[in-house]
């Protein structure tokens, strides 16, 4: 995972002024919550992967320590209570990144890391990643690796 984090950090360093925004944090936490719930439950491994990325990617550490976790929890609760509304809210947050292919690709790379963390990359998780990719206007090749 350290190599992946290094690659993410390199992208973030290049665009640090864009990443240090509430908009990016909300998109990452919303996407992470929707992805983690794709197979019906949030696994401990998925939470650990989210926390690992947050703890080791300096550019994502621009808000209060618990703010990212609280955003994740709020998105997850909304999705659990009203899946249609919750998913629409997440997609709206993600859509805000659609004009920047590099940040959109970075978001998807983070999602792939989280989804594969429990060693069970389910069909439902793949479908969520495909939805995110489509909403962001990215090709599959842009998130491989």
N, C-alpha and C positions, 0 to 999 in steps of 0.2 A: 504494500500500500504506500510505502514511502516514496517510491518512484512516481506513482500517480500523483501524489501530493506535490512533488517537485514540479511536475508538468503543469499542474493547476496553478501553483505559485508563479511559475514563469509567465503564464497567461495573465494572471492577476497583476503582476508587477508591471506588465506592459500597459494595462488599462486600470491602474489603481484608482484614478480619479473617478471612473465610472462605477467600479465595484464598491467603493466606499459610500454607497447610497442605500437608503432605506428600501428603495424600489428593488434593488438586486437582492438584498437580504430577504425581503418578503417573497420574491419569486422563488428563491432557493428553498426557503422553509415551507412554502405552500406546495411546491413540487415534491419535496421530500415527504411531506405528510401524505399527499395523494398517492405517491408511489409506495410508501410503506404500508398503506391500507389497501393496496390493490388486491392482495391475496387474502384479505379479510382480517388480518391482524398485524400489529406492529411488533416485529421481533426485536429481541434484545440486541441482536447483532446489527440490525438496521439502525437502532438508536446509537449504538457504539460507533458505527461508521459515520453517522451524522456528527456525533460529538468529536470524533477524530479529525474530520475535515475542519470543523469549527475551531478546534484547539490548535491545529497545526498549520492552518492557512492564515497567516498574519493579517492579510487584507480583509478577512471576514471578521476580524476582532475589533471593529470600530464602534460597537454599541455595548451597552451594559451586558455583563456576562450572561445573565439569564434571559435577555431579551429575545435572542434567537430561539431558545427553547420554549419560551412563552408563545412566540409566533407559531412555532410548529404545533404546540398543544392546541392553540386556538383553531388553526386550520384543521387539525385532526378531529377535534370535537365537532366542528361544523360539518365536515364530511360524514362523520358517524351519525349525527342527528338528522341531517338532510343532505343525502349524497348528491342530489342534483344541484342544489344551491351551493354546496361546498365545493364541488368540482368546478362549477361555473366561476366561483370566486377565485380559485386557484388559476384557472385558465386565463382569467382577466389579468391577474398579477403577472403571469408568464408572458402574455401578449405584449406587455410593456417593453420586453426585451427583443421583440421581433425585428426591430430596425437595426440591431447590432449583431451581425452574424457571429462575431467572436465571443461576445458575452452569452449569446444564446447557446453556442456550442459548449462553452464552459458550464453553463447550467446543466445541460444534458450529460456532460461527463461526470459531474457531481452526482446526478441521479443514477447513472449507471453504477458508480462506485457503491452507492447506498443499496441499490437493488441486488447487487451481487454479493453483498457482505454476508448474507446468511447462507450462501452457497446454494440457494434455491431461486434461481432467476426464472420465475414462473411466467406462464403465458400471459397472465393478467398484468404482470409488471412490464412485459415487453409491449403489450398493447398501450399501456399508459405512456411509456417512452415514445412509442410511435405517435401517439396523440400530441405529446409535447413537441416532437420534431415537426409534425405537420403544422401545428399552431405557430411555431417559430419560423416556418418556411425553410427548414434545413433538409439537406439530403442525408441519407443514411451514412454515406461515407464521411460526412463531416463530423460524426461523433464516434467513429470506430477508433479503437486503440486504447 
